[in-house]
Amino acid sequence: MASHTALARRLGATEAMLAALRADGPPDLAAFEPAWAAALVFADAMNVSGHAVTDAVYEAVAAHWDSGQLVEIAMVVGLFAYFNRFNDALHVQVTR
């Protein structure tokens, strides 16, 4: 079992959530509460580009999360994007 899957389970992710995220194509957001579904849509758009976060995407996520939480979501998405780009550019090998 991958460590990220074990961590997700310990933090409350259900098998339906994990299966929805593993599926080919877009995740089945019906497995998530509306606030988390909006956060996933926001994160997906932000991962494409900050400009991909449309007014509709922002309004949907802002309806569920306060400004501090939105900053935290954006920070986590941005940091992971940074780490991935940094490591990919330097051809850093994945270790376990």
N, C-alpha and C positions, 0 to 999 in steps of 0.2 A: 504494500500500500504506500502510495506517495505521501510524503510528509505534509504537503499542502492540503491533501484530502483529509488526512487525520486532523489537522488543525481546524479545517473548516467544520468538520463534525463536532469537535470539542467546543467550537464557538456557536453551535446551534444549527448548522446547515443540515437540511434533511436530504435523504436520498433523492427525492424528487428535484430538489434544487440542484444538487450535483449533476444529476442526469440531464437537466435542462441546460446546464452550462457546458456539458460535454458534447451535446448534440451537434451534428454538422449543421452549419447555417446559423441563423440567429437563435438565441436562446428562447425557450418557451417561458415568457415572463409570467404566465399564469401560476407558476409554482412559487412566486414571490409575493409578499405583501406589496401594496401599491407604492409605499415609500421606497422600498428596496428596488422595485422594478424601475422607478423613476431614476434612482441613483445609478443603476446599471446602464440605462439608456444615456444618461448624462456622461458617464465614464466612457462608454463606447464612442460617443460623439467627440468627446475631448481627446480621446486617443487618436482620432483621425486628425484633428486640428482644433485649437481653441475656437476658430472661426466656424467649425462645424456644430458648435453648440448654438442652435437657433434660439430665437425668443421662445418658441413653443417648448423646446427641451428644457430651457432654463426655468420657465414658469412652472412646468410640471414638477421639476425637482424642488424648486423653491416653495411649492405648496406643501411639501412634507418635511423639509429640513430648515432649521434657522440659519442665519448667515454664518455663524461660527462653524456649524456642521458642514455647510456648503464649502467653506474654505478648507476644512479638513478633507472632505471628499476630493476636491480638486488637487490638494497637495499630494495626497496618496497616489492618485492617478498620474499626476505630473512626475512625481519621483520615480515611480515604477517605469514610466516611459523613458525618463532620463537614464536610469540604470540599464535598461535594455539596450538603448541606443549606444551608450558608452561601451558596454561589454561587447555588443555586436561589432562595433567599429574596430575594437582592439582584438577581435577574435578570441575573446576569453572563453575557455572551455567550461562547460557545466561540470561541476564536481558534486559528489554526494558523500 
